[in-house]
Amino acid sequence: MEVVRRSLCSGALLCAWLLLGSGWGLGPPGIGAAYVLDDAGGLGREFDGIGAISGGGATSRLLVNYQEPYRSQILDYLFKPNFGASLHILKVEIGGDGQSTDGTEPSHMHYENDENYFRGYEWWLMKEAKKRNPQIKLIGLPWTFPSWIGKGENWPYDYPHVTVYYIISWILGAKQYHDLDIDYIGIWNERAFNSKYIKVLRQSLDKLGLSNIGIIAADGDWNVTKELVVDPYLNDAVQVVGAHYPGTKTVPNALLTQKKLWASEDYSTFNDEVGAGCWARILNQNYVNGNMTSTIAWNLVASYYEELPFGRCGLMTAQEPWSGHYKVEAPIWITAHTTQFTQPGWSYLQVDGHLEGGGSFVALTDGLGNLTIIIETMTHNHSKCIRPPLPHFRVSPQRATFYLRGSFYLLKTLQVWHSRLSFESANSSLFEQLHPVKVWRGSFSLDLDVDEVYTLTTLKTGRKCSCPEPPSPQPFPSNYKDDFNIRNPPFSEAPNFADQTGVFEYFVNGSDPGDHVFTLRQVVIQRPITWVSDADQTISIIGNFQWVNLTVTCDIYIERPLDGGVFIAGRVNNGGIYVRRTKGVFFWVYADGTYRVTSDLAGEEILMKGLSGVRHNAWHTLTLNIQGTSASGLLNGYPLWENVTISQPSNGWAAIGTRSFEFAQFDNFHVEAR
């Protein structure tokens, strides 16, 4: 298909003839329609940008472990203007020590008297985004909270001033320690909101001179709007109404608030061509159908073990720091169709946006003469998002004629960028620049096929950049060691360990005589205010989910007397939001001098138990051998148990963890798979 270079209409009779489907020129017969783009009568809503989420949870966990130049290349594809996705917004999780989808993210305040603004990787990621695009907007949102916020209750709103103190500490820490200005703050991801808390948060921000920080409510469904329309004080406190997975539709109360309306989390779909089709469709139709002026994808980059929940639901994939391999997926280039040719602060034109033959278009202007039109013709089966269910619709090949009026009438040419998603082969054409289209007497026509995206724009700054091909994919190393001997680690967590309950951090053990000065320590000692059903035990996974036969060795140090305990494990088969149902082969030792072998993280399916002589406040070495249907365990190099028959699971990760939320240390971790 080619872009038609000149208008197909000059005079009413000719236009009518063409639009009735004469088939003249390149257009398919039968479907044709005209659309008027005019700014003379005023503009539509202000555009707030396209973004993505890191967190909710631990979705960028493996990204930080990439070596250069690959890590910077990935960041360029995400954030660098006129390069790749060129995102306008970065939304990050405010870590709360709890499981938030694919792992836990550490809090800046594990305990009430504890503050540390260098934990985790979201600070680093925000700085990298700002380094590439100083204009990028930053949003913070909690999924979970440390236990002390609720004073023993699994609820963050009983003491609103305490929760506000905690959130504002994060905002101030971002500025003080990282020179990051947070633009928006959320309430509690996809959980209940509390009107009093929102008002206290607004008042506290204003008192501290942070009135420029907008509050987004309530990152769930549209129910918050029922209260906004009857409570003027609450309405004044909120700057943005943010809904998740709205299916491109809004509700009447949302419009009555007269607030900015955002799809503050959307997409969450496997990043193949269907995922790209989903993303293309909702980027347009969230505004066309729902008046939403920002769409934010979960998630930014799939940098977590793929077998965890929602594997590869990122705009691109970077889940192999050990090899350097990553993949720029189709959603990156679908994003570029909008982000490279618009900016927050532009305005939508007032136009219906539905194409006669199915699909949609939006038109935006900077008010200074620039115009960008984005068209999508995604078919139903090729644009299904993970949620909500998508009602049936039809899209057909069609000719679209656009009439430019108002300040756009004198435009002579528009730059053209095009993508066609292919579902029968791997021949998708992504973000290709075509010849400019000529505008004749204020009009031009396009022949649109199905499953296409077009951008037509006055801007000439678009670029499809590419880095050298990254290394080939490789499985996780079959022989992997970490002694945690790093004096000034760049991040608080050891590479490749993915915490699923609890938080495991580098630790300097000042009282140790020398063998175990630098260790990995589990530091969450009270169950956090949870977002999902965290396990009652803590666990961090690592390695290759396909491992079958392996040996795991680790030095362990129980800190909790009497009922403390730790484990090492293999063939671990679950994590993320399903962590409570995790199975595997778990070798436990306890401070009371006993041991157990279980086939589950909960410790209920006992395969073997006995005495070990292990005590707290002493280092011991555990070794777990798994071969076929048999497992054995060593303590300090000597056999403790053997010939335990195992049936399921047949494969999985290695792991370390603790019996409860308790301090414990680990050192000299070694896994060898055969």
Stockholm file with secondary structure:
# STOCKHOLM 1.0

chainA/1-674         MEVVRRSLCSGALLCAWLLLGSGWGLGPPGIGAAYVLDDAGGLGREFDGIGAISGGGATSRLLVNYQEPYRSQILDYLFKPNFGASLHILKVEIGGDGQSTDGTEPSHMHYENDENYFRGYEWWLMKEAKKRNPQIKLIGLPWTFPSWIGKGENWPYDYPHVTVYYIISWILGAKQYHDLDIDYIGIWNERAFNSKYIKVLRQSLDKLGLSNIGIIAADGDWNVTKELVVDPYLNDAVQVVGAHYPGTKTVPNALLTQKKLWASEDYSTFNDEVGAGCWARILNQNYVNGNMTSTIAWNLVASYYEELPFGRCGLMTAQEPWSGHYKVEAPIWITAHTTQFTQPGWSYLQVDGHLEGGGSFVALTDGLGNLTIIIETMTHNHSKCIRPPLPHFRVSPQRATFYLRGSFYLLKTLQVWHSRLSFESANSSLFEQLHPVKVWRGSFSLDLDVDEVYTLTTLKTGRKCSCPEPPSPQPFPSNYKDDFNIRNPPFSEAPNFADQTGVFEYFVNGSDPGDHVFTLRQVVIQRPITWVSDADQTISIIGNFQWVNLTVTCDIYIERPLDGGVFIAGRVNNGGIYVRRTKGVFFWVYADGTYRVTSDLAGEEILMKGLSGVRHNAWHTLTLNIQGTSASGLLNGYPLWENVTISQPSNGWAAIGTRSFEFAQFDNFHVEAR
#=GR chainA/1-674 SS CCCCCSCSCCSHHHHHHHHTTCCCTTSCTTCEEEEEECCTTCCCCBCCEEEEEECSSCTTTTGGGCCTTHHHHHHHHHHSTTTSSCCSEEEEEECCSSBCSSSBCCCSCSSTTCCCTTSSSHHHHHHHHHHHCTTCEEEEEESCBCHHHHTTSSCSSSSHHHHHHHHHHHHHHHHHHHCCCCCEECSCTTSCCCHHHHHHHHHHHHHTTCTTSEEEEEEESSTHHHHHTTCHHHHHHCSEEEEESCTTCCCHHHHHTTCEEEEEEEECCCSSHHHHHHHHHHHHHHHHTTCCCEEEEECSEECSCTTSTTTTCSSEEEEETTTTEEECCHHHHHHHHHHTTCCTTCEECSCCCBCTTSCEEEEEECSSSCEEEEEECCCSTTSCCSSSCCCCCCCCCEEEEEEECGGGTTCCEEEEEEEECCSSSSCCEEEEEEEEEECBTTEEEEEECSSEEEEEESCCCCCCCCCCCCCCCCCCCSEEEECCCCSSCSSSSCTTCEEEESCEEEEECTTSCSTTSEEEEECCCSCCBCSSCCCSSEEEEESCTTCCSEEEEEEEEECSTTTCEEEEEEEECCCGGGGGGCEEEEEEEETTSEEEEEEETTSCSEEEEEECCCCSSSEEEEEEEEETTEEEEEETTEEEEEEEECCSCSCCEEEEEESSSCCEEEEEEEEEEC
#=GC SS_cons         CCCCCSCSCCSHHHHHHHHTTCCCTTSCTTCEEEEEECCTTCCCCBCCEEEEEECSSCTTTTGGGCCTTHHHHHHHHHHSTTTSSCCSEEEEEECCSSBCSSSBCCCSCSSTTCCCTTSSSHHHHHHHHHHHCTTCEEEEEESCBCHHHHTTSSCSSSSHHHHHHHHHHHHHHHHHHHCCCCCEECSCTTSCCCHHHHHHHHHHHHHTTCTTSEEEEEEESSTHHHHHTTCHHHHHHCSEEEEESCTTCCCHHHHHTTCEEEEEEEECCCSSHHHHHHHHHHHHHHHHTTCCCEEEEECSEECSCTTSTTTTCSSEEEEETTTTEEECCHHHHHHHHHHTTCCTTCEECSCCCBCTTSCEEEEEECSSSCEEEEEECCCSTTSCCSSSCCCCCCCCCEEEEEEECGGGTTCCEEEEEEEECCSSSSCCEEEEEEEEEECBTTEEEEEECSSEEEEEESCCCCCCCCCCCCCCCCCCCSEEEECCCCSSCSSSSCTTCEEEESCEEEEECTTSCSTTSEEEEECCCSCCBCSSCCCSSEEEEESCTTCCSEEEEEEEEECSTTTCEEEEEEEECCCGGGGGGCEEEEEEEETTSEEEEEEETTSCSEEEEEECCCCSSSEEEEEEEEETTEEEEEETTEEEEEEEECCSCSCCEEEEEESSSCCEEEEEEEEEEC
//
